[in-house]
Amino acid sequence: MVVLDQICVSETETRVRLYTKDWKRVCVLKEGMLFRDESGNQYPFLKAEGVDLCPKRTKMKDQDFHLVFTSFSPNAISFDLIEDKNAKHAHKPWVFEKVDVSNCEWK
């Protein structure tokens, strides 16, 4: 199970911190990753940190990794982070929908 732990936004990028609860072989789908706000604005994937891009997988448990996207709108209320279940190398893709950020303190 992959857990969404934190989102941090700067003027240049958005960092999403995730971790695994159980031993899992994890990789990030560079193609087939959707990060969007409630208005439908999509933010391009820039890089992954602490985990490999598919098809190479990293075995991990209780270990943080980050996904980095272009900067998220400070006016956004929620976001979706979805891996395309039909993408090549997709294996148990994660789906986080309507994650509320309206109470976040943007810096």
N, C-alpha and C positions, 0 to 999 in steps of 0.2 A: 504494500500500500504506500503510495506517495502522498505526502502531506504538504499542503501549501502553508508556509510558516509566516512569511513576511513579504511586503512589497515596499520598496524604497524608490523614490522618484527624485531625480535631479534635473537640472536644465538640459542635460545632454542624453540621459538614459533612464530607463526603468529597470530595476533589478528585482527579480522575484526569487525568494529563497524557498527551497523545497527540501524535504528529506524523506528517507524511507523508514518505515517502522519495522519492517521485517527484512531478513536477508533477501536481496533482490538484485538481479542483473539489470542495470538501468542504462538506457541511452536516450539521447535527445533527437527527435525528428526535426532536422533542419528544415526540410520541406514538409508541409503538412501541419505546421504549428500555427494556430490562430490565437492572437491576442488582440482583443477589441474591447471598446467601452460600450456603455449602454446605448450610445447614439449610433453605433455601427462603425465608428472610426477604428481602423486597424493600425496596429503598430508593428513594424517589421522586426523580426528576430535578428539580433546582431551576433550573439555568441553564447556559449555555455561555459561555465566555470565549475570545475570539480567533478565533471562527468563527461564522458565521451559522446561524440556525435554518432548516430547509427551509421553502419551496422555494428561498430565496436561497442561492447557493453562493459560497464564498470560494476563490479560486485560491491555492494555497500549495504550497511545497516546503520541506522541512527547517524547518518552522515549528511551534512548539508551539501547542496549544490545550488548553483545560481543559473537562472536564465536571464539574459540581458536583451532588452528591446529598446527601441527609440523612446524618447520621453513621452510619458503618458500625460494627458490633459489634466491640469489641476482642477478643472471644473467637472471632471467625471465623477459619477456617483457609484458606478459598479463596473466590473470587467468580467470577461470570459477568457479563460485560458484553456484551449482545447487542442489535443493532438488528434489528427485525422485518423480514424480507425481504419481507413482504406489505404493509408500511405504505405509505401514500401517499408519494411522493417517494423511496422507497428505491431506491438505485442502488449496487450493490456494497456492501451493508451489512456492517459488521464484526461478527465474533464472536470473543470471547475467553472461553474456558471453562476452569474449574478453575484459575484463576490463583492460585498458592500464595502466601499472605501469612503463613504460620506462622513464618517466620524474620524478619519485619519487627520493627523496634523501634517500638512504639506510643508516641506522646508525648501 
